[in-house]
Amino acid sequence: MGSVDATIVNGKDFDVIIVGAGVVGSALAYGLGNDGRNVLIVERDLKEPDRIVGELLQPGGFEQLRALGLESAVEGIDAILVDGYAVTRDDGDHQNLQYGFYPDGKAIMGRSFHHGRFVQKLRGAAAACNRVSMLQATVTDLVRTDDGVVHGVICRDHVGSKAYRAPLTIICDGCFSNFRRRVGHTAPRFKSHFVGMVLRDVELEHQRKGNVFVTPAGPILCYQIGTNEIRLLADVPEPLPSDLADHLVKNIAQYLPAPLRGALVRAAATDKVRSMPNSQLFPCEYSTLRGALLLGDAANMRHPLTGGGMTVGLSDVVLLRRLLAPLALHDAEDVRQALLEFQHLRVAHASTINVLAGALYEVFKDEPLREALWDYFKLGGVFQQTPMQLLGGYELTCCVSVAIVLSCTLRKLLFVHEFLFFISIAVLQVLGLACVRKLLVVAVYRTADHFRAASAALQQLW
């Protein structure tokens, strides 16, 4: 493909069109604009969004935000510092899991906040860049040539429809993407729903932490999103109850500490209860697209229990920006090769978070695995630090995938890292290998008496 004539808006020829001004789209527009690209970002509704997820930014995500020069986006929005998780069982026993410290001694911190406030700060930063034009309109279609190459988008606003063209179109229109199927990507799988509300005038027992309650009804997550506001999210399997408030009061409140229980009952009587599907979407094959790229939740999703979505999305933005920086975007072959390299390189940060999210969710649903993981965390030290590094997104490797091989071959020798063994069982279920998983679970039951001895031996070996 040769050079594409771009529609001129505000006197600018566009190099890139971005569909969607959420976290990923806004951050990408800011990054590319500061690299000297002329960017058009199109958003259906520029009012502050109101969502119940995308509110906890892991430390790894904050590092990527800082790499983009956007760390000020968490300032002035009543964001809360988060230093780890407090996990509580239904018998009241709990464990505090810290992210840890950087080599310079500073505490590793994430941030929690109102999603809408964070997005508005990102949009403001992007709009302030003189290379970025922001348009409120609905993208109704992609502009394509006869051979399928995407050249831009068709937008509709209060005036009418208009085509905008650029050599590269990046689609960041979120989990409910209107364009996912149009570019040949599969539909997401819905595993369950998060049902959420905001609790007010109450304090968490474990401050500056994501408070996770592991219960027979499923995991419940509570964290601050403001000085006097706590987000409560309860995992509810399909089918979703018709009366969400009633479900929370009758089936969820009993597993919470008394102060949170009272706040939930008060909120259920007066506030709106929201739900959000917990989706899984494997990454698309970028080689099938020419002139366009799916990014963010439009391309790849995982269970939100671990709060890894924004970390993956912002890491993708940093990587894509680096790969596009030296290119002339009118050279279609160079762009295609860069997108293929992006697909390959993103595995390092995305696959671990994706697999870990699904695996931990499966572990929390399975009682013997929950108990085994609980005993593992009690060992402390590196036995907490390693999973917290993965969970926090600041020390990412592919060791979770390698665990499948290790656990199957070395388990009977008791020399395998137990955490990886438990995760690998859940990974097998995520991958659909149910029969193999059942055999491994039987092995867990049969070796339950050996857990403590194995843990002691591992501690000495470590």
C-alpha positions as CSV (number, residue, x, y, z in Angstrom):
1,M,0.0,0.0,0.0
2,G,1.3,3.4,-0.9
3,S,0.8,6.7,0.9
4,V,-2.8,7.3,2.0
5,D,-4.4,10.7,1.6
6,A,-5.7,11.6,5.0
7,T,-8.8,13.6,5.6
8,I,-7.8,17.0,7.0
9,V,-9.4,18.1,10.3
10,N,-8.2,21.2,12.1
11,G,-5.5,21.6,9.4
12,K,-3.9,18.2,10.2
13,D,-3.2,15.1,8.1
14,F,-3.7,12.1,10.3
15,D,-1.1,9.4,10.7
16,V,-3.2,7.3,13.1
17,I,-6.9,7.1,13.9
18,I,-7.8,5.7,17.3
19,V,-11.3,4.4,18.0
20,G,-12.2,4.8,21.6
21,A,-10.9,7.2,24.3
22,G,-10.8,4.9,27.3
23,V,-7.7,4.1,29.3
24,V,-5.8,2.4,26.4
25,G,-7.0,4.7,23.6
26,S,-6.3,7.9,25.5
27,A,-2.8,6.8,26.7
28,L,-1.9,5.7,23.1
29,A,-3.1,9.0,21.6
30,Y,-0.9,10.9,24.2
31,G,2.1,8.7,23.5
32,L,1.9,8.9,19.7
33,G,1.1,12.6,19.7
34,N,4.2,13.2,21.7
35,D,6.2,11.2,19.2
36,G,5.2,13.7,16.5
37,R,2.3,11.7,15.0
38,N,-0.9,13.4,14.0
39,V,-3.6,11.5,15.8
40,L,-7.4,11.6,15.5
41,I,-9.1,9.9,18.5
42,V,-12.9,9.3,18.1
43,E,-15.1,8.7,21.2
44,R,-18.8,8.1,21.2
45,D,-19.4,9.9,24.5
46,L,-16.8,12.2,26.1
47,K,-18.7,12.5,29.4
48,E,-17.1,10.9,32.4
49,P,-17.7,7.1,32.2
50,D,-19.3,5.3,35.1
51,R,-18.0,1.7,35.5
52,I,-17.5,-0.8,38.3
53,V,-14.2,-2.2,37.0
54,G,-10.9,-0.7,35.9
55,E,-10.5,0.9,39.3
56,L,-7.4,-0.8,40.6
57,L,-4.1,-0.1,38.9
58,Q,-1.5,-2.7,39.8
59,P,2.1,-1.4,40.4
60,G,3.2,-2.7,37.1
61,G,0.5,-0.7,35.4
62,F,1.6,2.4,37.3
63,E,5.1,1.8,36.1
64,Q,3.9,1.8,32.5
65,L,1.8,4.9,33.1
66,R,5.0,6.6,34.4
67,A,6.9,5.4,31.3
68,L,4.4,7.2,29.2
69,G,4.8,10.4,31.2
70,L,1.2,10.1,32.5
71,E,1.7,9.5,36.2
72,S,-0.1,12.8,36.9
73,A,-3.3,11.1,35.8
74,V,-3.7,9.6,39.2
75,E,-3.3,13.0,40.9
76,G,-6.2,15.2,41.9
77,I,-8.8,12.3,41.7
78,D,-8.7,11.2,45.4
79,A,-6.7,8.1,44.4
80,I,-5.7,5.7,47.1
81,L,-2.3,4.0,47.5
82,V,-2.5,0.2,47.6
83,D,0.4,-1.8,49.0
84,G,-1.0,-5.4,48.5
85,Y,-3.9,-7.6,49.4
86,A,-5.5,-8.9,52.6
87,V,-7.1,-12.3,52.0
88,T,-9.7,-13.5,54.5
89,R,-11.3,-16.9,54.7
90,D,-14.9,-17.5,55.8
91,D,-13.5,-18.8,59.2
92,G,-12.0,-15.4,59.8
93,D,-8.4,-16.4,59.3
94,H,-6.5,-13.9,57.1
95,Q,-3.2,-13.2,55.5
96,N,-1.6,-9.9,54.5
97,L,0.3,-10.1,51.2
98,Q,2.5,-7.1,50.4
99,Y,3.8,-6.1,47.0
100,G,7.2,-5.5,48.7
101,F,9.9,-3.0,48.0
102,Y,12.0,-1.7,45.1
103,P,15.8,-2.1,45.3
104,D,16.1,1.5,46.6
105,G,13.9,0.7,49.6
106,K,10.7,2.4,48.4
107,A,7.5,0.5,48.9
108,I,5.9,-0.9,45.7
109,M,2.5,0.6,45.3
110,G,-0.6,0.4,43.1
111,R,-3.4,2.9,42.9
112,S,-7.2,2.6,43.3
113,F,-9.6,5.3,42.1
114,H,-12.9,6.1,40.4
115,H,-12.5,4.8,36.9
116,G,-14.3,7.7,35.3
117,R,-12.0,10.3,36.9
118,F,-8.9,8.5,35.8
119,V,-10.2,8.3,32.2
120,Q,-11.0,12.0,32.2
121,K,-7.5,12.9,33.3
122,L,-6.0,10.7,30.5
123,R,-8.4,12.3,28.0
124,G,-7.4,15.7,29.1
125,A,-3.7,14.9,28.8
126,A,-4.2,13.6,25.2
127,A,-6.4,16.5,24.2
128,A,-3.7,19.0,25.5
129,C,-1.2,17.6,23.0
130,N,-1.2,19.8,19.9
131,R,-0.8,16.7,17.6
132,V,-4.0,15.1,18.9
133,S,-7.5,15.9,17.7
134,M,-10.4,14.6,19.8
135,L,-13.8,14.0,18.1
136,Q,-17.1,13.1,19.8
137,A,-18.8,10.9,17.2
138,T,-19.9,7.3,16.7
139,V,-17.7,5.2,14.4
140,T,-20.2,3.2,12.2
141,D,-17.8,1.5,9.9
142,L,-14.3,1.0,8.6
143,V,-13.1,2.4,5.3
144,R,-11.7,-0.5,3.3
145,T,-10.3,-1.0,-0.2
146,D,-11.5,-3.8,-2.4
147,D,-8.7,-6.1,-1.1
148,G,-9.7,-5.5,2.5
149,V,-7.0,-3.0,3.6
150,V,-8.4,-0.6,6.3
151,H,-7.8,3.1,5.4
152,G,-9.8,4.8,8.1
153,V,-13.3,5.1,9.6
154,I,-16.7,6.5,8.9
155,C,-18.1,8.5,11.8
156,R,-21.6,9.9,12.5
157,D,-22.3,12.8,14.8
158,H,-25.2,15.3,15.1
159,V,-24.4,16.8,11.7
160,G,-24.1,13.7,9.7
161,S,-21.6,11.0,8.5
162,K,-18.1,11.6,7.3
163,A,-15.1,9.5,6.4
164,Y,-11.7,10.1,8.0
165,R,-8.6,8.4,6.6
166,A,-5.2,7.4,7.9
167,P,-2.5,4.8,7.1
168,L,-3.2,3.0,10.5
169,T,-6.4,2.6,12.5
170,I,-6.2,1.3,16.0
171,I,-9.5,0.0,17.5
172,C,-9.7,0.4,21.3
173,D,-13.5,0.4,21.8
174,G,-13.4,-1.9,24.9
175,C,-15.0,-5.1,26.1
176,F,-18.2,-4.5,24.2
177,S,-16.4,-3.8,20.9
178,N,-18.5,-3.2,17.9
179,F,-15.7,-4.1,15.5
180,R,-14.3,-7.2,17.0
181,R,-16.3,-9.5,14.7
182,R,-15.9,-7.3,11.7
183,V,-12.2,-7.8,11.7
184,G,-12.5,-11.6,12.2
185,H,-11.9,-11.9,15.9
186,T,-13.8,-14.4,18.0
187,A,-16.4,-13.4,20.6
188,P,-15.4,-13.4,24.3
189,R,-16.5,-16.1,26.7
190,F,-18.5,-14.9,29.8
191,K,-17.4,-16.9,32.9
192,S,-19.5,-15.0,35.5
193,H,-20.4,-11.5,36.6
194,F,-19.0,-9.0,39.0
195,V,-22.0,-7.4,40.9
196,G,-20.9,-4.2,42.5
197,M,-21.9,-1.2,44.6
198,V,-20.2,1.6,46.5
199,L,-20.1,1.4,50.3
200,R,-19.9,4.7,52.2
201,D,-19.2,5.8,55.8
202,V,-17.3,2.6,56.7
203,E,-13.7,1.6,56.9
204,L,-11.9,-1.5,55.7
205,E,-10.2,-3.5,58.4
206,H,-7.1,-3.7,56.3
207,Q,-6.3,-0.2,54.9
208,R,-4.5,0.5,51.7
209,K,-5.1,-3.1,50.5
210,G,-7.4,-5.0,48.2
211,N,-9.5,-6.9,50.7
212,V,-10.4,-10.4,49.3
213,F,-12.9,-12.5,51.0
214,V,-12.7,-16.2,49.9
215,T,-16.2,-17.6,50.6
216,P,-18.4,-20.6,49.5
217,A,-20.4,-18.1,47.5
218,G,-17.3,-17.1,45.5
219,P,-14.6,-14.4,45.9
220,I,-15.7,-11.0,47.2
221,L,-13.4,-8.0,46.6
222,C,-13.4,-4.7,48.5
223,Y,-11.1,-1.7,48.0
224,Q,-11.2,2.0,48.4
225,I,-11.9,4.2,45.4
226,G,-11.9,7.4,47.4
227,T,-11.4,8.7,50.9
228,N,-14.9,7.7,52.0
229,E,-15.9,5.2,49.3
230,I,-15.3,1.5,49.1
231,R,-16.0,-0.6,46.0
232,L,-17.6,-4.0,46.7
233,L,-17.5,-6.6,43.9
234,A,-19.0,-10.0,44.3
235,D,-18.4,-12.8,41.8
236,V,-21.8,-14.2,40.7
237,P,-22.0,-17.1,38.3
238,E,-24.5,-17.5,35.5
239,P,-27.5,-17.1,35.5
240,L,-27.5,-13.6,36.9
241,P,-30.2,-13.1,39.5
242,S,-33.0,-10.7,38.5
243,D,-32.8,-8.8,41.8
244,L,-29.1,-8.0,42.3
245,A,-29.6,-6.0,45.5
246,D,-31.6,-8.8,47.1
247,H,-28.9,-11.3,46.1
248,L,-26.2,-9.3,47.8
249,V,-28.1,-8.9,51.0
250,K,-29.2,-12.5,51.2
251,N,-26.2,-14.4,49.8
252,I,-23.2,-12.1,50.1
253,A,-23.5,-9.9,53.2
254,Q,-23.2,-12.9,55.6
255,Y,-19.6,-13.4,54.6
256,L,-18.5,-9.8,55.4
257,P,-17.3,-8.3,58.6
258,A,-20.2,-6.6,60.6
259,P,-19.3,-3.0,59.6
260,L,-19.2,-3.9,55.8
261,R,-22.3,-6.0,56.2
262,G,-24.2,-3.0,57.6
263,A,-22.9,-0.7,54.9
264,L,-23.9,-3.2,52.2
265,V,-27.5,-3.4,53.5
266,R,-27.8,0.4,53.6
267,A,-26.4,0.8,50.1
268,A,-28.6,-2.0,48.7
269,A,-31.7,0.0,49.9
270,T,-30.7,3.3,48.4
271,D,-28.1,2.9,45.7
272,K,-28.0,1.4,42.2
273,V,-26.4,-2.1,42.0
274,R,-24.4,-2.7,38.9
275,S,-23.1,-5.7,37.1
276,M,-20.3,-6.4,34.6
277,P,-19.6,-9.6,32.8
278,N,-16.3,-11.3,33.6
279,S,-15.0,-12.2,30.2
280,Q,-12.2,-14.2,28.7
281,L,-10.9,-13.3,25.2
282,F,-7.7,-14.8,23.8
283,P,-5.6,-12.4,21.8
284,C,-6.4,-12.1,18.1
285,E,-4.1,-13.0,15.2
286,Y,-2.8,-9.6,14.1
287,S,-1.5,-10.9,10.8
288,T,-5.1,-11.2,9.6
289,L,-5.5,-7.4,9.8
290,R,-4.0,-4.9,7.3
291,G,-4.1,-1.2,8.1
292,A,-5.8,-1.8,11.5
293,L,-5.1,-3.2,14.9
294,L,-7.4,-4.2,17.8
295,L,-6.0,-3.2,21.2
296,G,-7.0,-3.3,24.9
297,D,-10.2,-5.1,25.9
298,A,-11.3,-5.2,22.3
299,A,-8.5,-7.7,21.6
300,N,-7.7,-9.5,24.8
301,M,-9.5,-9.9,28.2
302,R,-9.0,-12.0,31.3
303,H,-11.0,-12.4,34.6
304,P,-10.8,-9.0,36.5
305,L,-10.3,-10.6,39.9
306,T,-6.6,-9.9,39.8
307,G,-7.0,-6.3,38.4
308,G,-4.5,-7.0,35.5
309,G,-6.4,-5.5,32.6
310,M,-5.0,-1.9,32.7
311,T,-1.5,-3.3,33.3
312,V,-1.7,-5.4,30.1
313,G,-3.3,-2.5,28.2
314,L,-0.8,0.1,29.2
315,S,2.1,-2.3,28.7
316,D,0.8,-2.9,25.1
317,V,0.7,0.9,24.6
318,V,4.3,1.3,25.7
319,L,5.5,-1.6,23.5
320,L,3.5,-0.5,20.4
321,R,4.7,3.1,20.7
322,R,8.3,1.9,20.7
323,L,7.8,-0.4,17.7
324,L,6.0,2.3,15.6
325,A,8.5,5.1,16.6
326,P,11.0,4.6,13.8
327,L,8.5,3.8,11.0
328,A,7.0,5.8,8.2
329,L,3.4,4.6,8.6
330,H,2.6,4.9,4.9
331,D,4.9,1.9,4.3
332,A,2.3,-0.9,4.8
333,E,4.9,-3.7,4.9
334,D,6.9,-2.1,7.6
335,V,3.8,-1.5,9.7
336,R,2.6,-5.1,9.1
337,Q,6.0,-6.5,10.3
338,A,5.9,-4.2,13.4
339,L,2.4,-5.5,14.3
340,L,3.6,-9.1,14.0
341,E,6.6,-8.3,16.2
342,F,4.1,-6.6,18.7
343,Q,2.1,-9.8,18.8
344,H,5.2,-11.8,19.6
345,L,6.7,-9.5,22.1
346,R,3.5,-8.8,24.1
347,V,3.4,-12.4,25.2
348,A,6.1,-11.6,27.8
349,H,3.8,-9.4,29.8
350,A,0.3,-10.4,28.7
351,S,0.3,-14.2,28.9
352,T,1.4,-14.4,32.5
353,I,-1.3,-12.0,33.7
354,N,-3.9,-13.6,31.5
355,V,-3.2,-17.1,32.7
356,L,-2.7,-16.1,36.3
357,A,-6.1,-14.3,36.3
358,G,-8.0,-17.3,35.1
359,A,-6.0,-19.8,37.2
360,L,-6.4,-17.9,40.5
361,Y,-10.2,-17.6,39.8
362,E,-10.3,-21.4,39.4
363,V,-8.3,-22.0,42.5
364,F,-10.6,-19.8,44.6
365,K,-13.6,-21.9,43.4
366,D,-12.0,-25.3,44.4
367,E,-11.8,-26.0,48.1
368,P,-8.7,-28.3,48.2
369,L,-6.8,-26.0,46.0
370,R,-7.8,-23.0,48.2
371,E,-6.5,-24.8,51.2
372,A,-3.3,-25.8,49.6
373,L,-2.6,-22.3,48.4
374,W,-3.5,-21.0,51.8
375,D,-0.9,-23.2,53.4
376,Y,1.6,-22.2,50.8
377,F,1.1,-18.5,51.5
378,K,1.7,-19.1,55.2
379,L,5.3,-20.0,54.5
380,G,5.9,-16.3,53.9
381,G,9.0,-14.8,52.4
382,V,9.6,-15.8,48.8
383,F,6.5,-18.0,48.9
384,Q,4.5,-14.8,49.1
385,Q,6.8,-12.5,47.1
386,T,6.9,-14.5,43.9
387,P,3.1,-14.7,43.4
388,M,2.7,-11.0,44.4
389,Q,5.3,-10.0,41.8
390,L,3.2,-11.8,39.2
391,L,0.0,-10.4,40.5
392,G,1.3,-6.9,40.7
393,G,2.6,-7.0,37.1
394,Y,6.0,-5.7,37.9
395,E,8.0,-8.9,37.6
396,L,6.5,-10.8,34.7
397,T,7.8,-14.1,33.3
398,C,6.3,-17.1,31.6
399,C,6.9,-19.4,34.6
400,V,3.2,-20.0,35.0
401,S,3.1,-21.7,31.6
402,V,6.3,-23.7,32.4
403,A,4.6,-24.9,35.6
404,I,2.5,-27.3,33.6
405,V,5.5,-29.3,32.5
406,L,7.2,-29.0,35.9
407,S,4.2,-30.1,37.9
408,C,3.4,-33.1,35.8
409,T,7.0,-34.4,35.8
410,L,8.3,-33.5,39.2
411,R,5.3,-33.5,41.5
412,K,5.9,-36.9,43.0
413,L,9.5,-35.9,43.9
414,L,8.1,-33.0,46.0
415,F,10.8,-30.8,44.6
416,V,8.5,-28.6,42.5
417,H,7.5,-25.2,43.5
418,E,4.1,-25.9,45.1
419,F,2.5,-22.6,44.0
420,L,3.2,-23.4,40.4
421,F,1.7,-26.9,40.9
422,F,-1.6,-25.5,42.2
423,I,-1.8,-22.9,39.5
424,S,-1.0,-25.4,36.8
425,I,-4.0,-27.5,37.8
426,A,-6.2,-24.5,37.3
427,V,-4.4,-23.6,34.1
428,L,-5.3,-27.1,32.8
429,Q,-9.0,-26.3,33.5
430,V,-8.7,-22.9,31.9
431,L,-7.3,-24.7,28.8
432,G,-10.2,-27.1,28.9
433,L,-8.2,-30.2,29.9
434,A,-10.8,-31.3,32.4
435,C,-9.9,-35.0,32.6
436,V,-6.3,-34.3,33.2
437,R,-7.2,-31.8,35.9
438,K,-9.4,-34.4,37.6
439,L,-6.4,-36.8,37.8
440,L,-4.2,-34.1,39.3
441,V,-6.9,-33.2,41.8
442,V,-7.0,-36.8,42.9
443,A,-3.2,-36.7,43.3
444,V,-3.7,-33.6,45.5
445,Y,-6.2,-35.5,47.8
446,R,-4.0,-38.5,48.0
447,T,-0.9,-36.4,48.9
448,A,-2.7,-34.1,51.3
449,D,-1.0,-35.6,54.3
450,H,2.3,-34.8,52.8
451,F,1.7,-31.0,52.2
452,R,3.3,-29.9,55.5
453,A,6.3,-32.1,55.1
454,A,6.7,-31.1,51.5
455,S,6.4,-27.4,52.5
456,A,9.1,-27.8,55.2
457,A,11.4,-29.6,52.8
458,L,10.8,-26.9,50.1
459,Q,11.6,-24.2,52.6
460,Q,14.9,-25.7,53.4
461,L,15.7,-26.3,49.7
462,W,14.8,-22.7,48.9
